[in-house]
């Protein structure tokens, strides 16, 4: 699992994956199946609080505590419309 999250962390240069995790935690329904799956994964895997996954756990914590507006503020370098990206990919 650490190898996967190390890879994802390296790929997250604009922090869009972190923002996706954050927004999923803030409002899973808004991001459809991906939002629900993401929030379920981070809620059920407490062992991820350390190591490379901790960045994404922190993003989920931000979403839960500060909502979608907090996610937009925290991950401002991600300018992608995540709903549009997921919809275009057929994941909504």
N, CA, C and O of each residue as an XYZ file, in Angstrom:
368
protein
N       0.829     -1.190      0.000
C       0.000      0.000      0.000
C       0.874      1.254      0.000
O       0.541      2.243     -0.653
N       1.990      1.215      0.730
C       2.876      2.383      0.768
C       3.390      2.742     -0.616
O       3.505      3.920     -0.953
N       3.702      1.728     -1.420
C       4.206      1.987     -2.771
C       3.164      2.723     -3.609
O       3.498      3.659     -4.335
N       1.917      2.307     -3.512
C       0.837      2.973     -4.243
C       0.719      4.433     -3.829
O       0.641      5.314     -4.686
N       0.705      4.698     -2.540
C       0.541      6.076     -2.089
C       1.782      6.925     -2.335
O       1.673      8.140     -2.500
N       2.947      6.312     -2.363
C       4.155      7.047     -2.749
C       4.027      7.500     -4.193
O       4.336      8.646     -4.518
N       3.569      6.599     -5.066
C       3.349      6.930     -6.477
C       2.305      8.034     -6.623
O       2.532      9.008     -7.341
N       1.171      7.889     -5.954
C       0.107      8.895     -6.054
C       0.575     10.255     -5.554
O       0.243     11.285     -6.140
N       1.338     10.258     -4.481
C       1.862     11.513     -3.932
C       2.793     12.189     -4.933
O       2.753     13.409     -5.089
N       3.632     11.404     -5.614
C       4.539     11.960     -6.619
C       3.777     12.502     -7.827
O       4.218     13.463     -8.457
N       2.648     11.899     -8.150
C       1.844     12.332     -9.299
C       0.967     13.541     -8.976
O       0.380     14.139     -9.878
N       0.876     13.895     -7.725
C      -0.058     14.926     -7.267
C       0.592     16.308     -7.217
O       0.439     17.031     -6.233
N       1.315     16.675     -8.273
C       2.054     17.940     -8.257
C       1.145     19.162     -8.175
O       1.523     20.158     -7.559
N      -0.032     19.115     -8.774
C      -0.969     20.245     -8.674
C      -1.989     20.026     -7.560
O      -2.903     20.829     -7.373
N      -1.822     18.942     -6.833
C      -2.632     18.595     -5.666
C      -4.107     18.336     -5.987
O      -4.973     18.497     -5.127
N      -4.385     17.932     -7.237
C      -5.767     17.627     -7.606
C      -6.262     16.327     -6.970
O      -7.442     16.217     -6.638
N      -5.383     15.346     -6.796
C      -5.803     14.129     -6.092
C      -6.134     14.448     -4.641
O      -7.113     13.948     -4.087
N      -5.310     15.282     -4.042
C      -5.581     15.696     -2.660
C      -6.904     16.448     -2.577
O      -7.679     16.257     -1.640
N      -7.151     17.295     -3.555
C      -8.413     18.050     -3.555
C      -9.604     17.118     -3.755
O     -10.656     17.316     -3.148
N      -9.444     16.101     -4.606
C     -10.510     15.127     -4.810
C     -10.835     14.407     -3.502
O     -12.004     14.232     -3.160
N      -9.813     13.996     -2.782
C     -10.018     13.338     -1.484
C     -10.700     14.305     -0.518
O     -11.634     13.931      0.191
N     -10.231     15.538     -0.499
C     -10.786     16.563      0.387
C     -12.267     16.804      0.082
O     -13.104     16.786      0.985
N     -12.582     17.028     -1.191
C     -13.970     17.305     -1.567
C     -14.860     16.093     -1.351
O     -16.039     16.244     -1.032
N     -14.317     14.898     -1.518
C     -15.093     13.687     -1.237
C     -15.469     13.624      0.234
O     -16.601     13.284      0.580
N     -14.519     13.951      1.093
C     -14.796     13.940      2.534
C     -15.776     15.039      2.918
O     -16.561     14.878      3.853
N     -15.733     16.152      2.201
C     -16.638     17.267      2.491
C     -18.065     16.953      2.068
O     -19.015     17.276      2.782
N     -18.219     16.316      0.894
C     -19.555     16.044      0.351
C     -19.450     14.923     -0.678
O     -19.348     15.184     -1.876
N     -19.475     13.692     -0.217
C     -19.280     12.535     -1.090
C     -20.313     12.475     -2.208
O     -19.979     12.095     -3.330
N     -21.551     12.838     -1.927
C     -22.604     12.752     -2.938
C     -22.329     13.651     -4.138
O     -22.691     13.312     -5.265
N     -21.696     14.784     -3.904
C     -21.410     15.737     -4.980
C     -20.507     15.128     -6.053
O     -20.597     15.499     -7.223
N     -19.640     14.196     -5.659
C     -18.712     13.591     -6.610
C     -19.110     12.166     -6.992
O     -18.291     11.408     -7.512
N     -20.353     11.807     -6.736
C     -20.898     10.535     -7.203
C     -20.185      9.311     -6.660
O     -19.747      9.280     -5.509
N     -20.078      8.304     -7.516
C     -19.475      7.025     -7.105
C     -18.048      7.186     -6.617
O     -17.643      6.552     -5.643
N     -17.287      8.035     -7.296
C     -15.892      8.245     -6.891
C     -15.836      8.877     -5.504
O     -15.020      8.484     -4.670
N     -16.693      9.843     -5.265
C     -16.740     10.478     -3.949
C     -17.085      9.489     -2.856
O     -16.445      9.464     -1.805
N     -18.098      8.674     -3.106
C     -18.510      7.678     -2.113
C     -17.415      6.649     -1.858
O     -17.137      6.306     -0.709
N     -16.796      6.158     -2.924
C     -15.731      5.161     -2.773
C     -14.526      5.750     -2.046
O     -13.917      5.090     -1.204
N     -14.189      6.985     -2.373
C     -13.034      7.635     -1.755
C     -13.255      7.829     -0.262
O     -12.388      7.499      0.547
N     -14.406      8.360      0.098
C     -14.670      8.609      1.519
C     -14.759      7.287      2.288
O     -14.294      7.201      3.424
N     -15.346      6.271      1.682
C     -15.418      4.960      2.340
C     -14.010      4.403      2.572
O     -13.714      3.881      3.647
N     -13.153      4.514      1.568
C     -11.792      3.998      1.692
C     -11.043      4.674      2.832
O     -10.426      4.000      3.657
N     -11.092      5.999      2.883
C     -10.338      6.712      3.905
C     -10.971      6.596      5.291
O     -10.274      6.733      6.297
N     -12.264      6.349      5.358
C     -12.910      6.144      6.663
C     -12.620      4.755      7.229
O     -12.618      4.569      8.446
N     -12.377      3.779      6.353
C     -12.226      2.401      6.827
C     -10.771      1.943      6.943
O     -10.519      0.837      7.421
N      -9.830      2.749      6.526
C      -8.420      2.355      6.574
C      -7.645      3.245      7.539
O      -6.890      4.124      7.122
N      -7.837      3.009      8.815
C      -7.199      3.848      9.831
C      -5.684      3.686      9.853
O      -4.986      4.562     10.362
N      -5.162      2.597      9.318
C      -3.717      2.368      9.301
C      -2.996      3.331      8.361
O      -1.767      3.384      8.364
N      -3.728      4.081      7.570
C      -3.119      4.984      6.595
C      -2.681      6.314      7.189
O      -2.171      7.167      6.462
N      -2.861      6.510      8.462
C      -2.576      7.816      9.064
C      -1.092      8.165      9.082
O      -0.733      9.308      9.364
N      -0.230      7.204      8.789
C       1.201      7.470      8.728
C       1.728      7.060      7.357
O       1.036      6.385      6.594
N       2.938      7.466      7.054
C       3.550      7.101      5.784
C       3.045      7.958      4.642
O       2.483      9.031      4.861
N       3.247      7.480      3.415
C       2.913      8.284      2.238
C       1.426      8.626      2.114
O       1.077      9.631      1.494
N       0.556      7.813      2.691
C      -0.883      8.074      2.609
C      -1.316      9.215      3.514
O      -2.417      9.742      3.360
N      -0.470      9.601      4.451
C      -0.865     10.617      5.436
C      -1.238     11.946      4.786
O      -2.054     12.688      5.332
N      -0.657     12.256      3.640
C      -1.002     13.483      2.913
C      -2.477     13.458      2.513
O      -3.178     14.464      2.622
N      -2.933     12.304      2.054
C      -4.318     12.176      1.615
C      -5.274     12.078      2.802
O      -6.406     12.555      2.729
N      -4.826     11.468      3.884
C      -5.625     11.433      5.115
C      -5.824     12.858      5.627
O      -6.917     13.220      6.063
N      -4.770     13.661      5.572
C      -4.873     15.067      5.989
C      -5.847     15.822      5.090
O      -6.592     16.681      5.563
N      -5.845     15.502      3.794
C      -6.789     16.143      2.872
C      -8.225     15.778      3.244
O      -9.108     16.636      3.222
N      -8.461     14.521      3.583
C      -9.801     14.095      4.008
C     -10.203     14.806      5.293
O     -11.351     15.224      5.440
N      -9.270     14.943      6.213
C      -9.552     15.659      7.461
C      -9.931     17.113      7.182
O     -10.832     17.658      7.820
N      -9.243     17.736      6.231
C      -9.562     19.116      5.850
C     -10.981     19.194      5.309
O     -11.729     20.104      5.664
N     -11.357     18.258      4.459
C     -12.707     18.247      3.905
C     -13.768     18.097      4.972
O     -14.790     18.782      4.943
N     -13.527     17.199      5.916
C     -14.498     16.988      7.000
C     -14.622     18.218      7.893
O     -15.718     18.545      8.350
N     -13.517     18.893      8.142
C     -13.558     20.013      9.087
C     -13.876     21.359      8.438
O     -14.461     22.229      9.084
N     -13.504     21.544      7.177
C     -13.651     22.866      6.558
C     -14.589     22.898      5.361
O     -14.880     23.973      4.837
N     -15.067     21.741      4.918
C     -16.008     21.698      3.814
C     -15.358     21.980      2.467
O     -14.144     22.157      2.368
N     -16.197     22.019      1.431
C     -15.711     22.206      0.063
C     -14.986     23.536     -0.117
O     -14.002     23.610     -0.853
N     -15.461     24.581      0.545
C     -14.794     25.887      0.434
C     -13.382     25.812      1.008
O     -12.457     26.415      0.463
N     -13.216     25.084      2.091
C     -11.892     24.890      2.674
C     -10.978     24.106      1.751
O      -9.775     24.364      1.692
N     -11.549     23.140      1.026
C     -10.764     22.367      0.054
C     -10.277     23.269     -1.072
O      -9.120     23.188     -1.485
N     -11.161     24.126     -1.565
C     -10.782     25.047     -2.643
C      -9.665     25.974     -2.189
O      -8.763     26.294     -2.964
N      -9.724     26.396     -0.957
C      -8.698     27.276     -0.399
C      -7.383     26.534     -0.193
O      -6.321     27.029     -0.572
N      -7.453     25.362      0.400
C      -6.255     24.578      0.737
C      -5.527     24.066     -0.506
O      -4.300     23.966     -0.517
N      -6.288     23.744     -1.550
C      -5.708     23.151     -2.758
C      -5.961     24.046     -3.970
O      -6.373     23.573     -5.029
N      -5.712     25.324     -3.802
C      -5.999     26.324     -4.836
C      -5.204     26.106     -6.118
O      -5.633     26.538     -7.188
N      -4.051     25.442     -6.028
C      -3.262     25.216     -7.238
C      -3.916     24.224     -8.191
O      -3.519     24.131     -9.352
N      -4.917     23.479     -7.712
C      -5.691     22.594     -8.583
C      -6.877     23.391     -9.116
O      -7.841     23.651     -8.396
N      -6.792     23.769    -10.369
C      -7.849     24.584    -10.974
C      -8.827     23.748    -11.799
O      -9.738     24.296    -12.420
N      -8.645     22.441    -11.810
C      -9.525     21.565    -12.582
C     -10.920     21.536    -11.966
O     -11.077     21.600    -10.747
N     -11.921     21.438    -12.824
C     -13.295     21.231    -12.378
C     -13.452     19.724    -12.176
O     -13.689     18.990    -13.136
N     -13.323     19.268    -10.950
C     -13.283     17.836    -10.672
C     -14.565     17.121    -11.083
O     -14.511     15.992    -11.571
N     -15.700     17.752    -10.897
C     -16.966     17.134    -11.335
C     -16.961     16.932    -12.844
O     -17.399     15.890    -13.331
N     -16.475     17.912    -13.581
C     -16.429     17.802    -15.043
C     -15.459     16.698    -15.464
O     -15.765     15.912    -16.360
N     -14.304     16.639    -14.827
C     -13.321     15.602    -15.149
C     -13.916     14.216    -14.913
O     -13.808     13.337    -15.769
N     -14.540     14.022    -13.764
C     -15.144     12.727    -13.451
C     -16.294     12.403    -14.387
O     -16.463     11.253    -14.794
N     -17.081     13.404    -14.728
C     -18.203     13.202    -15.638
C     -17.711     12.823    -17.036
O     -18.244     11.903    -17.657
N     -16.704     13.525    -17.522
C     -16.133     13.236    -18.841
C     -15.565     11.821    -18.887
O     -15.651     11.142    -19.910
N     -14.991     11.385    -17.781
C     -14.420     10.038    -17.703
C     -15.490      8.968    -17.460
O     -15.170      7.782    -17.375
N     -16.754      9.380    -17.348
C     -17.843      8.439    -17.115
C     -17.895      7.902    -15.699
O     -18.399      6.804    -15.463
N     -17.377      8.672    -14.758
C     -17.300      8.212    -13.368
C     -18.306      8.885    -12.445
O     -18.223      8.730    -11.227
N     -19.233      9.613    -12.992
C     -20.243     10.284    -12.157
C     -21.544      9.518    -12.203
O     -22.519      9.918    -11.567
